[in-house]
Amino acid sequence: MIAFANKPGGYCQGDVDFLEPFANTCGNLIQAYAAMQENKRLIHSLEERVEERTLELQLANDTLAKDAATQLEHFACSKYSPCCSCIVCYLMFDPVILPPRPAHSRCWYCLFPF
């Protein structure tokens, strides 16, 4: 906001023409300041959203890791588990073709890996 005091005899058109660029500059500065404040607010809002989303993704990854570990543990402990606890044996194991083996037995792959 800018203000001009009363001038004895008032302002003439020359005075108005002289002060118009100053008034325009002040208006532009006020608009630029408001735009900067809005940008700061938006950046802060986006940073908060990124932090929240990152936390959500970390929690989802932790949940998936726990679920995967539980599932592998379940398969390793089931009566239809592969001949040992390695993932290769699990992926190649077919309970219809191969009967379950005792937990202490090991496969050829586990004894002699490639």
Secondary structure as a PSIPRED ss2 file (coil, helix, strand):
# PSIPRED VFORMAT (PSIPRED V4.0)

   1 M C   1.000  0.000  0.000
   2 I C   1.000  0.000  0.000
   3 A C   1.000  0.000  0.000
   4 F C   1.000  0.000  0.000
   5 A C   1.000  0.000  0.000
   6 N C   1.000  0.000  0.000
   7 K C   1.000  0.000  0.000
   8 P C   1.000  0.000  0.000
   9 G C   1.000  0.000  0.000
  10 G C   1.000  0.000  0.000
  11 Y C   1.000  0.000  0.000
  12 C C   1.000  0.000  0.000
  13 Q H   0.000  1.000  0.000
  14 G H   0.000  1.000  0.000
  15 D H   0.000  1.000  0.000
  16 V H   0.000  1.000  0.000
  17 D H   0.000  1.000  0.000
  18 F H   0.000  1.000  0.000
  19 L H   0.000  1.000  0.000
  20 E H   0.000  1.000  0.000
  21 P H   0.000  1.000  0.000
  22 F H   0.000  1.000  0.000
  23 A H   0.000  1.000  0.000
  24 N H   0.000  1.000  0.000
  25 T H   0.000  1.000  0.000
  26 C H   0.000  1.000  0.000
  27 G H   0.000  1.000  0.000
  28 N H   0.000  1.000  0.000
  29 L H   0.000  1.000  0.000
  30 I H   0.000  1.000  0.000
  31 Q H   0.000  1.000  0.000
  32 A H   0.000  1.000  0.000
  33 Y H   0.000  1.000  0.000
  34 A H   0.000  1.000  0.000
  35 A H   0.000  1.000  0.000
  36 M H   0.000  1.000  0.000
  37 Q H   0.000  1.000  0.000
  38 E H   0.000  1.000  0.000
  39 N H   0.000  1.000  0.000
  40 K H   0.000  1.000  0.000
  41 R H   0.000  1.000  0.000
  42 L H   0.000  1.000  0.000
  43 I H   0.000  1.000  0.000
  44 H H   0.000  1.000  0.000
  45 S H   0.000  1.000  0.000
  46 L H   0.000  1.000  0.000
  47 E H   0.000  1.000  0.000
  48 E H   0.000  1.000  0.000
  49 R H   0.000  1.000  0.000
  50 V H   0.000  1.000  0.000
  51 E H   0.000  1.000  0.000
  52 E H   0.000  1.000  0.000
  53 R H   0.000  1.000  0.000
  54 T H   0.000  1.000  0.000
  55 L H   0.000  1.000  0.000
  56 E H   0.000  1.000  0.000
  57 L H   0.000  1.000  0.000
  58 Q H   0.000  1.000  0.000
  59 L H   0.000  1.000  0.000
  60 A H   0.000  1.000  0.000
  61 N H   0.000  1.000  0.000
  62 D H   0.000  1.000  0.000
  63 T H   0.000  1.000  0.000
  64 L H   0.000  1.000  0.000
  65 A H   0.000  1.000  0.000
  66 K H   0.000  1.000  0.000
  67 D H   0.000  1.000  0.000
  68 A H   0.000  1.000  0.000
  69 A H   0.000  1.000  0.000
  70 T H   0.000  1.000  0.000
  71 Q H   0.000  1.000  0.000
  72 L H   0.000  1.000  0.000
  73 E H   0.000  1.000  0.000
  74 H H   0.000  1.000  0.000
  75 F H   0.000  1.000  0.000
  76 A H   0.000  1.000  0.000
  77 C H   0.000  1.000  0.000
  78 S C   1.000  0.000  0.000
  79 K C   1.000  0.000  0.000
  80 Y C   1.000  0.000  0.000
  81 S C   1.000  0.000  0.000
  82 P C   1.000  0.000  0.000
  83 C C   1.000  0.000  0.000
  84 C C   1.000  0.000  0.000
  85 S C   1.000  0.000  0.000
  86 C C   1.000  0.000  0.000
  87 I H   0.000  1.000  0.000
  88 V H   0.000  1.000  0.000
  89 C H   0.000  1.000  0.000
  90 Y H   0.000  1.000  0.000
  91 L H   0.000  1.000  0.000
  92 M H   0.000  1.000  0.000
  93 F C   1.000  0.000  0.000
  94 D C   1.000  0.000  0.000
  95 P C   1.000  0.000  0.000
  96 V C   1.000  0.000  0.000
  97 I C   1.000  0.000  0.000
  98 L C   1.000  0.000  0.000
  99 P C   1.000  0.000  0.000
 100 P C   1.000  0.000  0.000
 101 R C   1.000  0.000  0.000
 102 P C   1.000  0.000  0.000
 103 A C   1.000  0.000  0.000
 104 H C   1.000  0.000  0.000
 105 S C   1.000  0.000  0.000
 106 R C   1.000  0.000  0.000
 107 C C   1.000  0.000  0.000
 108 W H   0.000  1.000  0.000
 109 Y H   0.000  1.000  0.000
 110 C H   0.000  1.000  0.000
 111 L H   0.000  1.000  0.000
 112 F C   1.000  0.000  0.000
 113 P C   1.000  0.000  0.000
 114 F C   1.000  0.000  0.000
